[in-house]
């Protein structure tokens, strides 16, 4: 594979070296392929959400994404890439920074290393994850500028750890210079300014590497359709088993890209499980913060009640760093908090002592999941106090109405404020449904049942207010009964199993790789805590990850 990529890059470099003679649009470094055999093979042995109708996007030409930086990436040789591997691959931010400060690495080489991997795997149709759907065309120049400042001694003295680190963003997060599509053809020409969290990342010196695929409209479009699919990006695939395991959604591109080491870290978004699910399915660390810790301004919404962005990384150290780099009070977000929560940035470096932990475990999971129960028993041998409990039954009726009514109101507000009406021709859910219906085979091959359901939901504003209050109380009762009765630090779950309860309770949740099933499919241990206890969650997660170093790189992407 490595030799093949080198031949491809070198051959294309020489054939296209004279840009004055060859129109860039005529250059091709990627060709679409017939994915019908893959689809047929998948349909033969999978059911439900894994029944893919297509793998490739019908509207995205990867040449448009990858050609602009092709000459820069071609400068890196396979030999240099192999030399950089141990310096970068699977390393945390502090390790990478140390190597840059020690002269073994530069910001430019760091960016090129990740770009080289992206080109290596995403331009090969046998390994592509369909995850990177846009690249920052200025990222190499930006990295080079940081190196020049370092050489001249003009770089900021006090630099946030995220400074110079290449970050990928889920493509529902507004980013200047790259379109923000939410995976929808209706937003393919959506050019915006930076979302508030992107402003914060840039303020702290992060390099935005590009945008990644997602479940279209954050998986609130079709019913029972494959997670990780969007009309713009096609079907995102899981590096631990392409077309075998689900990617999780909706932040599928963020999870798969970090699993495959395409960037230092990625940002996802969650309404209910959309960070936890893909993090778990791709054996990475994902944090869904308390509503209000991070701004939602400039993010294509589902629900202003439940939405939040969050960090997705390969370790707890980077997770805290990325989370801290995005924080800040945003006057444009009514849920944004002015409070500061110290300790987040260093939480991954200061694990909680096992002997001081009091954790809750679901009795049903102890009985039905052998990996979970074995993990709990080992935690006990390390001195952890674990209380097995059965949660109270609570009423969760009305959850869908929150999403329906919020999106019906929140999406038009986003479109009015952040989009150009000449380039984005929808202004409401009804407009989007009509637009998609004009060419359903291309725009909504799995239908748009959830969008249609928004239009028929008759819940009143007063009913919605009552539902939100009742569900928040239900979610908190579900967890607090055990948390308070037994004086627990957190409750332990699996993957995104209890994401809905945490969502309505507005509780933060951290998921960390727990191991792999016999099939090779990843599974994660999930920590659920009280509001604004992110630092405590990360310290617990760091202790767990140190004693249980479960993450393995996906085969074929080492």
LUMPAZA-853267 format. One line per 2 residues: number of its first residue (from 0); for each residue x, y, z of C-alpha. Coordinates in Angstrom, 2 decimals, padded with zeros to 5 digits, always signed. Layout:
% residues N
NUM	X:Y:Z ~ ...;
This chain:
% residues 558
0	+000.00:+000.00:+000.00 ~ +002.80:+002.41:+000.95;
2	+004.72:+001.75:-002.25 ~ +001.57:+002.11:-004.32;
4	+000.79:+005.49:-002.79 ~ +004.37:+006.67:-003.34;
6	+004.25:+005.66:-006.99 ~ +000.89:+007.38:-007.37;
8	+002.05:+010.62:-005.78 ~ +005.41:+010.74:-007.56;
10	+003.88:+009.88:-010.92 ~ +001.20:+012.49:-010.62;
12	+003.66:+015.06:-009.32 ~ +005.90:+014.77:-012.40;
14	+002.99:+014.60:-014.82 ~ +001.37:+017.71:-013.36;
16	+004.47:+019.67:-012.31 ~ +004.01:+022.45:-014.83;
18	+000.77:+024.01:-013.64 ~ +000.93:+026.55:-016.49;
20	+000.41:+023.76:-018.99 ~ -002.14:+021.68:-017.12;
22	-005.42:+023.06:-015.89 ~ -005.85:+022.00:-012.25;
24	-009.43:+020.96:-012.96 ~ -008.13:+018.46:-015.52;
26	-005.82:+016.80:-012.99 ~ -007.18:+013.70:-011.32;
28	-005.76:+011.93:-008.32 ~ -008.94:+009.99:-007.53;
30	-011.45:+008.12:-009.63 ~ -014.90:+006.97:-008.53;
32	-015.50:+003.25:-008.67 ~ -018.43:+000.87:-008.99;
34	-019.56:+000.31:-005.40 ~ -022.56:-001.84:-006.33;
36	-020.71:-005.05:-005.45 ~ -019.87:-003.68:-002.01;
38	-023.47:-002.69:-001.48 ~ -024.79:-006.08:-002.65;
40	-022.27:-007.95:-000.49 ~ -023.23:-005.90:+002.55;
42	-026.97:-006.37:+002.00 ~ -026.56:-010.14:+001.83;
44	-025.48:-010.47:+005.46 ~ -026.60:-007.33:+007.25;
46	-029.97:-006.04:+008.31 ~ -031.49:-002.76:+009.45;
48	-029.20:+000.24:+009.56 ~ -026.30:-001.59:+007.89;
50	-028.31:-002.07:+004.69 ~ -026.38:+000.41:+002.59;
52	-027.85:+001.58:-000.70 ~ -024.61:+003.27:-001.72;
54	-021.11:+003.89:-000.37 ~ -019.83:+006.81:-002.42;
56	-021.32:+010.26:-002.51 ~ -023.12:+011.07:-005.73;
58	-022.22:+014.76:-005.53 ~ -018.72:+015.04:-004.00;
60	-015.66:+014.75:-006.25 ~ -012.67:+014.00:-004.04;
62	-010.43:+015.73:-006.56 ~ -012.04:+019.01:-005.54;
64	-011.12:+018.27:-001.93 ~ -007.61:+016.90:-002.36;
66	-006.09:+018.61:-005.42 ~ -005.52:+022.07:-003.85;
68	-003.01:+020.68:-001.31 ~ -001.68:+017.94:-003.54;
70	+001.64:+019.63:-004.35 ~ +002.33:+020.30:-000.67;
72	+001.58:+016.72:+000.38 ~ +003.69:+015.34:-002.48;
74	+006.76:+016.94:-000.93 ~ +006.72:+014.42:+001.90;
76	+008.44:+011.16:+001.01 ~ +007.50:+007.74:+002.31;
78	+010.85:+007.60:+004.10 ~ +010.14:+010.86:+005.90;
80	+006.63:+009.72:+006.75 ~ +007.98:+006.50:+008.30;
82	+010.54:+008.52:+010.29 ~ +007.79:+010.73:+011.72;
84	+005.47:+007.86:+012.66 ~ +006.85:+007.17:+016.16;
86	+006.97:+010.91:+016.86 ~ +003.31:+011.50:+016.03;
88	+001.21:+008.35:+015.71 ~ -000.99:+007.79:+018.80;
90	+000.98:+010.44:+020.72 ~ -000.69:+012.95:+023.03;
92	-000.45:+016.71:+022.62 ~ +002.16:+017.22:+025.32;
94	+004.44:+014.60:+023.70 ~ +004.06:+016.21:+020.29;
96	+004.74:+019.68:+021.69 ~ +007.87:+018.42:+023.42;
98	+009.22:+017.09:+020.12 ~ +008.46:+020.35:+018.35;
100	+010.15:+022.38:+021.07 ~ +013.10:+019.95:+020.97;
102	+013.55:+020.41:+017.22 ~ +012.63:+016.85:+016.22;
104	+009.40:+018.00:+014.62 ~ +007.87:+021.17:+013.16;
106	+004.30:+022.36:+012.89 ~ +004.55:+022.07:+009.10;
108	+005.78:+018.48:+009.26 ~ +003.05:+017.65:+011.75;
110	+000.37:+018.93:+009.38 ~ +001.94:+017.19:+006.40;
112	+002.14:+013.92:+008.33 ~ -001.60:+013.92:+008.92;
114	-002.35:+015.06:+005.37 ~ -000.13:+012.30:+004.02;
116	-002.14:+009.72:+005.98 ~ -005.43:+011.20:+004.78;
118	-004.29:+011.12:+001.14 ~ -002.81:+007.63:+001.60;
120	-006.01:+006.05:+002.85 ~ -008.83:+008.28:+001.59;
122	-007.72:+008.29:-002.06 ~ -007.50:+004.50:-002.08;
124	-010.99:+003.13:-002.67 ~ -010.12:-000.08:-000.81;
126	-009.26:+001.76:+002.43 ~ -011.25:+004.99:+002.27;
128	-013.49:+005.72:+005.25 ~ -015.30:+008.52:+003.37;
130	-014.57:+010.66:+006.37 ~ -012.65:+013.80:+005.26;
132	-014.92:+015.87:+003.02 ~ -013.14:+019.26:+003.11;
134	-009.62:+020.52:+003.75 ~ -008.32:+023.92:+004.82;
136	-006.35:+024.95:+001.74 ~ -004.21:+027.33:+003.83;
138	-003.33:+024.92:+006.63 ~ +000.23:+024.19:+005.46;
140	+000.96:+027.90:+005.05 ~ -000.49:+028.54:+008.49;
142	+001.68:+025.84:+010.03 ~ +004.74:+027.19:+008.23;
144	+004.02:+030.63:+009.65 ~ +004.04:+029.19:+013.18;
146	+007.43:+027.60:+012.49 ~ +008.78:+030.92:+011.23;
148	+007.60:+032.66:+014.40 ~ +009.29:+029.96:+016.48;
150	+012.54:+030.42:+014.55 ~ +012.43:+034.20:+014.97;
152	+011.50:+034.00:+018.64 ~ +008.25:+035.89:+018.04;
154	+005.88:+033.07:+018.94 ~ +003.66:+033.79:+021.96;
156	+005.46:+033.00:+025.20 ~ +002.43:+031.54:+026.95;
158	+000.85:+029.17:+024.47 ~ -002.21:+027.04:+025.03;
160	-001.30:+023.34:+024.59 ~ -003.60:+023.21:+021.53;
162	-001.37:+025.78:+019.78 ~ -000.32:+024.46:+016.36;
164	-002.28:+021.22:+016.70 ~ -004.24:+020.10:+013.58;
166	-007.94:+019.69:+014.44 ~ -010.80:+018.28:+012.36;
168	-014.35:+019.61:+012.69 ~ -017.69:+017.91:+012.16;
170	-019.31:+019.46:+009.11 ~ -022.19:+021.08:+010.97;
172	-019.79:+023.54:+012.64 ~ -019.41:+026.87:+010.82;
174	-015.86:+027.43:+009.56 ~ -014.68:+030.25:+007.35;
176	-013.02:+029.15:+004.11 ~ -014.86:+025.82:+004.08;
178	-018.54:+025.19:+003.43 ~ -020.73:+023.98:+006.27;
180	-023.19:+021.45:+004.87 ~ -024.47:+019.29:+007.76;
182	-024.15:+016.62:+005.05 ~ -027.14:+018.03:+003.16;
184	-027.18:+018.97:-000.51 ~ -029.40:+021.92:+000.39;
186	-026.41:+023.42:+002.27 ~ -023.65:+022.49:-000.20;
188	-022.97:+026.17:-000.95 ~ -023.27:+027.34:+002.65;
190	-020.34:+029.70:+003.28 ~ -020.15:+031.10:+006.80;
192	-018.01:+032.86:+009.36 ~ -016.46:+030.85:+012.20;
194	-018.66:+029.37:+014.91 ~ -017.86:+030.68:+018.39;
196	-015.95:+027.52:+019.37 ~ -013.90:+027.76:+016.16;
198	-013.03:+031.36:+017.04 ~ -011.85:+030.10:+020.43;
200	-009.77:+027.34:+018.86 ~ -008.08:+029.79:+016.50;
202	-007.58:+032.29:+019.32 ~ -005.67:+029.56:+021.17;
204	-003.57:+028.78:+018.09 ~ -005.17:+025.57:+016.85;
206	-004.86:+024.74:+013.15 ~ -008.15:+023.76:+011.53;
208	-007.18:+020.89:+009.25 ~ -010.55:+020.27:+007.62;
210	-014.14:+019.07:+007.94 ~ -015.40:+015.52:+008.36;
212	-018.50:+013.62:+007.34 ~ -021.50:+013.02:+009.61;
214	-024.92:+011.47:+009.68 ~ -026.89:+013.98:+007.62;
216	-028.61:+016.71:+009.64 ~ -026.96:+015.09:+012.69;
218	-029.03:+011.93:+012.15 ~ -032.34:+013.70:+012.39;
220	-033.53:+013.22:+008.82 ~ -034.40:+009.61:+008.01;
222	-035.74:+006.80:+010.15 ~ -033.78:+003.56:+010.48;
224	-031.21:+004.65:+007.91 ~ -027.47:+003.87:+008.18;
226	-025.60:+005.96:+010.71 ~ -022.72:+007.89:+009.17;
228	-024.46:+008.52:+005.85 ~ -024.87:+011.92:+004.25;
230	-025.80:+012.89:+000.71 ~ -022.73:+015.14:+000.57;
232	-020.12:+012.77:+002.00 ~ -021.53:+009.35:+001.28;
234	-021.33:+006.45:+003.74 ~ -018.71:+006.83:+006.47;
236	-017.05:+003.49:+007.25 ~ -015.58:+002.07:+010.45;
238	-011.80:+001.41:+010.28 ~ -012.19:-001.55:+012.66;
240	-014.42:-003.24:+010.11 ~ -015.33:-001.44:+006.89;
242	-018.97:-002.30:+006.07 ~ -018.94:-004.74:+009.01;
244	-019.36:-002.50:+012.06 ~ -021.46:+000.64:+012.35;
246	-019.57:+003.90:+012.68 ~ -021.96:+005.27:+015.26;
248	-023.57:+008.62:+014.68 ~ -023.97:+011.37:+014.14;
250	-020.34:+012.46:+014.66 ~ -019.20:+009.49:+012.57;
252	-016.47:+011.33:+010.70 ~ -015.00:+012.71:+013.90;
254	-014.82:+009.22:+015.40 ~ -013.46:+007.38:+012.36;
256	-010.90:+010.10:+011.56 ~ -009.42:+010.07:+015.05;
258	-009.43:+006.27:+015.18 ~ -007.39:+006.29:+011.96;
260	-004.99:+009.01:+013.22 ~ -005.99:+011.64:+010.65;
262	-005.51:+014.53:+013.12 ~ -004.54:+015.26:+016.70;
264	-008.20:+015.59:+017.69 ~ -011.67:+016.27:+016.35;
266	-014.77:+018.13:+017.44 ~ -018.16:+016.43:+017.36;
268	-021.64:+017.49:+018.42 ~ -024.30:+015.70:+020.41;
270	-027.99:+016.00:+021.06 ~ -028.41:+012.49:+022.45;
272	-025.56:+010.03:+021.88 ~ -023.97:+011.63:+018.82;
274	-020.53:+011.95:+020.43 ~ -020.78:+008.92:+022.69;
276	-021.90:+006.50:+019.98 ~ -019.16:+007.12:+017.36;
278	-016.50:+007.46:+020.06 ~ -017.45:+004.04:+021.40;
280	-017.75:+002.42:+017.98 ~ -014.30:+003.72:+016.98;
282	-012.42:+003.14:+020.25 ~ -011.72:+006.80:+021.01;
284	-012.37:+009.05:+024.01 ~ -015.47:+011.22:+023.66;
286	-016.90:+013.83:+026.01 ~ -020.41:+015.24:+025.91;
288	-020.15:+018.35:+028.13 ~ -022.78:+019.93:+030.33;
290	-025.13:+022.12:+028.30 ~ -023.73:+025.65:+028.55;
292	-020.04:+024.85:+029.01 ~ -019.44:+025.23:+025.26;
294	-021.18:+027.64:+022.91 ~ -023.54:+026.38:+020.18;
296	-023.52:+029.61:+018.16 ~ -022.73:+028.88:+014.52;
298	-023.54:+025.17:+014.70 ~ -026.36:+023.75:+012.56;
300	-028.90:+022.84:+015.25 ~ -031.35:+020.16:+016.18;
302	-032.26:+021.34:+019.66 ~ -031.22:+024.47:+021.56;
304	-032.34:+022.57:+024.65 ~ -030.01:+019.58:+024.25;
306	-027.31:+020.35:+021.64 ~ -023.64:+020.72:+022.56;
308	-020.29:+020.34:+020.81 ~ -017.59:+018.24:+022.46;
310	-014.04:+016.85:+022.04 ~ -013.19:+013.46:+020.51;
312	-009.62:+012.28:+021.01 ~ -007.46:+009.20:+021.42;
314	-006.73:+009.86:+025.10 ~ -008.05:+011.76:+028.11;
316	-005.13:+014.21:+028.14 ~ -005.98:+015.59:+024.71;
318	-009.69:+015.53:+025.53 ~ -009.26:+017.98:+028.40;
320	-006.96:+020.20:+026.34 ~ -009.38:+020.43:+023.42;
322	-012.34:+021.00:+025.72 ~ -010.55:+023.85:+027.49;
324	-009.49:+025.41:+024.19 ~ -013.15:+025.77:+023.13;
326	-014.55:+027.22:+026.36 ~ -015.57:+030.86:+026.82;
328	-018.68:+032.92:+027.50 ~ -020.78:+033.58:+024.41;
330	-023.39:+036.34:+024.65 ~ -025.11:+034.84:+021.61;
332	-025.93:+031.57:+023.37 ~ -028.51:+031.91:+026.14;
334	-027.23:+028.73:+027.82 ~ -023.58:+029.86:+027.85;
336	-022.10:+030.16:+031.32 ~ -019.79:+032.89:+032.62;
338	-018.44:+030.57:+035.29 ~ -014.93:+029.19:+034.93;
340	-014.17:+025.59:+035.78 ~ -010.46:+025.16:+036.55;
342	-008.58:+021.92:+036.21 ~ -009.98:+020.81:+032.88;
344	-006.79:+021.40:+030.92 ~ -004.66:+019.29:+033.27;
346	-007.29:+016.75:+034.32 ~ -005.89:+013.99:+032.12;
348	-002.52:+014.33:+033.86 ~ -003.94:+013.90:+037.37;
350	-005.80:+010.58:+037.67 ~ -008.06:+010.03:+040.65;
352	-006.83:+007.38:+043.07 ~ -008.80:+004.15:+042.69;
354	-009.15:+003.88:+046.46 ~ -011.02:+007.19:+046.50;
356	-013.55:+006.20:+043.83 ~ -017.18:+005.41:+044.50;
358	-018.85:+004.24:+041.32 ~ -022.30:+002.96:+040.41;
360	-022.91:+000.00:+038.09 ~ -026.20:-000.95:+036.44;
362	-027.41:-004.36:+037.61 ~ -028.81:-005.12:+034.14;
364	-025.44:-004.53:+032.50 ~ -023.66:-006.63:+035.12;
366	-025.96:-009.50:+034.20 ~ -025.96:-009.10:+030.43;
368	-022.50:-007.87:+029.37 ~ -019.44:-009.94:+030.23;
370	-016.91:-007.23:+029.29 ~ -018.66:-004.69:+031.53;
372	-018.96:-007.09:+034.47 ~ -015.32:-008.19:+034.15;
374	-014.25:-004.54:+034.11 ~ -016.28:-003.80:+037.24;
376	-014.76:-006.75:+039.06 ~ -011.22:-005.68:+038.17;
378	-011.96:-002.15:+039.36 ~ -012.99:-003.64:+042.69;
380	-009.68:-005.49:+042.98 ~ -007.92:-002.13:+042.52;
382	-009.71:-000.69:+045.54 ~ -012.69:+000.97:+043.87;
384	-015.98:+000.94:+045.74 ~ -018.66:-000.15:+043.26;
386	-022.35:-000.13:+044.12 ~ -024.56:-002.22:+041.84;
388	-028.03:-000.68:+041.55 ~ -031.28:-000.79:+039.62;
390	-032.45:+002.66:+038.50 ~ -036.03:+003.77:+039.09;
392	-038.44:+003.65:+036.18 ~ -039.08:+007.12:+034.83;
394	-041.36:+008.56:+032.16 ~ -039.47:+009.57:+029.02;
396	-042.52:+010.25:+026.86 ~ -042.24:+013.37:+024.74;
398	-038.51:+013.19:+023.98 ~ -039.13:+013.23:+020.22;
400	-041.34:+016.31:+020.54 ~ -038.44:+018.25:+022.06;
402	-036.37:+017.49:+018.98 ~ -039.24:+018.16:+016.58;
404	-040.34:+021.50:+018.00 ~ -036.85:+022.77:+018.75;
406	-035.58:+021.98:+015.25 ~ -038.70:+023.50:+013.71;
408	-037.77:+026.76:+015.45 ~ -033.99:+026.56:+015.75;
410	-033.09:+025.63:+012.17 ~ -034.86:+028.64:+010.60;
412	-033.11:+030.88:+013.15 ~ -029.73:+029.42:+012.15;
414	-030.49:+029.77:+008.44 ~ -031.61:+033.39:+008.83;
416	-028.56:+034.40:+010.84 ~ -025.73:+032.40:+009.32;
418	-026.52:+031.67:+005.67 ~ -026.66:+033.65:+002.44;
420	-030.14:+033.36:+000.93 ~ -028.67:+033.55:-002.59;
422	-026.62:+030.41:-001.96 ~ -028.89:+028.56:+000.46;
424	-032.41:+028.42:-000.87 ~ -034.17:+026.88:+002.12;
426	-035.42:+028.84:+005.11 ~ -037.40:+026.20:+007.02;
428	-037.97:+022.48:+007.52 ~ -040.85:+022.65:+005.02;
430	-038.49:+024.15:+002.44 ~ -035.95:+021.38:+003.08;
432	-038.58:+018.66:+002.68 ~ -039.74:+020.19:-000.60;
434	-036.16:+020.61:-001.84 ~ -035.29:+016.99:-001.06;
436	-038.47:+015.72:-002.73 ~ -037.41:+017.26:-006.06;
438	-034.70:+014.59:-006.41 ~ -035.21:+012.06:-003.66;
440	-032.88:+009.41:-005.12 ~ -029.89:+011.73:-004.85;
442	-030.90:+013.97:-001.96 ~ -032.67:+011.53:+000.40;
444	-032.18:+007.93:-000.78 ~ -033.28:+006.69:+002.66;
446	-036.24:+009.05:+002.84 ~ -036.85:+011.94:+005.24;
448	-039.35:+010.48:+007.68 ~ -038.05:+012.46:+010.67;
450	-038.21:+015.77:+008.79 ~ -041.75:+014.95:+007.73;
452	-042.55:+014.09:+011.34 ~ -041.46:+017.57:+012.42;
454	-044.11:+019.07:+010.16 ~ -046.89:+016.91:+011.57;
456	-046.02:+017.23:+015.28 ~ -048.92:+019.08:+016.92;
458	-047.30:+019.63:+020.32 ~ -048.07:+023.13:+021.60;
460	-045.53:+025.55:+023.05 ~ -047.06:+025.11:+026.50;
462	-046.95:+021.32:+026.16 ~ -043.31:+021.54:+025.09;
464	-042.37:+023.57:+028.15 ~ -044.02:+020.99:+030.38;
466	-042.30:+018.12:+028.54 ~ -038.87:+019.70:+028.93;
468	-039.35:+020.23:+032.67 ~ -040.75:+016.75:+033.24;
470	-038.00:+015.03:+031.24 ~ -035.20:+016.94:+032.94;
472	-036.63:+015.82:+036.29 ~ -036.97:+012.26:+034.98;
474	-033.38:+012.15:+033.75 ~ -032.01:+013.49:+037.01;
476	-034.13:+011.12:+039.09 ~ -032.85:+008.21:+036.98;
478	-029.24:+008.96:+037.98 ~ -029.55:+010.93:+041.22;
480	-031.35:+008.19:+043.13 ~ -028.16:+006.11:+043.13;
482	-025.69:+009.00:+043.04 ~ -027.09:+010.60:+046.17;
484	-028.21:+007.55:+048.10 ~ -024.77:+005.94:+047.83;
486	-022.65:+009.12:+047.61 ~ -021.26:+008.08:+044.21;
488	-018.81:+010.02:+042.04 ~ -020.27:+008.77:+038.77;
490	-022.38:+006.04:+037.26 ~ -020.84:+003.60:+034.77;
492	-022.61:+002.63:+031.56 ~ -021.67:+001.24:+028.15;
494	-021.28:+003.20:+024.91 ~ -024.33:+005.48:+024.49;
496	-026.78:+003.15:+026.28 ~ -028.07:+005.83:+028.65;
498	-027.39:+008.87:+026.51 ~ -031.05:+009.89:+026.34;
500	-031.39:+010.08:+030.12 ~ -028.15:+012.08:+030.38;
502	-029.29:+014.37:+027.57 ~ -032.54:+015.43:+029.23;
504	-030.82:+015.65:+032.63 ~ -028.15:+017.86:+030.99;
506	-025.43:+015.79:+032.66 ~ -021.89:+015.47:+031.22;
508	-020.76:+012.08:+029.94 ~ -017.31:+010.68:+029.14;
510	-016.74:+007.44:+027.22 ~ -013.38:+005.61:+027.19;
512	-012.35:+002.44:+025.30 ~ -013.19:-000.68:+027.37;
514	-012.08:-003.35:+024.91 ~ -013.32:-005.31:+021.93;
516	-015.97:-007.95:+021.44 ~ -015.01:-011.36:+020.03;
518	-015.94:-010.00:+016.60 ~ -013.41:-007.18:+016.97;
520	-016.07:-004.50:+017.40 ~ -015.03:-001.81:+019.92;
522	-016.92:-001.29:+023.18 ~ -016.47:+001.52:+025.70;
524	-017.00:+002.27:+029.38 ~ -019.08:+005.39:+029.93;
526	-018.86:+007.72:+032.95 ~ -021.95:+009.83:+033.80;
528	-021.68:+012.62:+036.38 ~ -023.27:+015.77:+037.75;
530	-023.34:+019.10:+035.81 ~ -020.05:+020.93:+035.26;
532	-017.99:+018.08:+036.72 ~ -016.02:+017.59:+033.50;
534	-012.64:+017.83:+035.24 ~ -013.65:+015.13:+037.72;
536	-014.89:+012.91:+034.88 ~ -011.61:+013.33:+033.04;
538	-009.57:+012.51:+036.15 ~ -011.61:+009.33:+036.63;
540	-011.28:+008.49:+032.96 ~ -007.53:+009.09:+033.07;
542	-007.14:+006.68:+035.99 ~ -009.18:+004.07:+034.19;
544	-007.34:+004.48:+030.89 ~ -003.93:+004.27:+032.59;
546	-004.78:+000.95:+034.25 ~ -006.82:-000.32:+031.28;
548	-004.89:+000.74:+028.12 ~ -007.49:-000.91:+025.91;
550	-007.29:+001.11:+022.72 ~ -005.70:-000.65:+019.75;
552	-005.08:+000.91:+016.37 ~ -007.36:-000.47:+013.64;
554	-005.64:-003.05:+011.45 ~ -004.63:-001.67:+008.09;
556	-004.31:+001.89:+009.45 ~ -001.18:+001.44:+011.58;
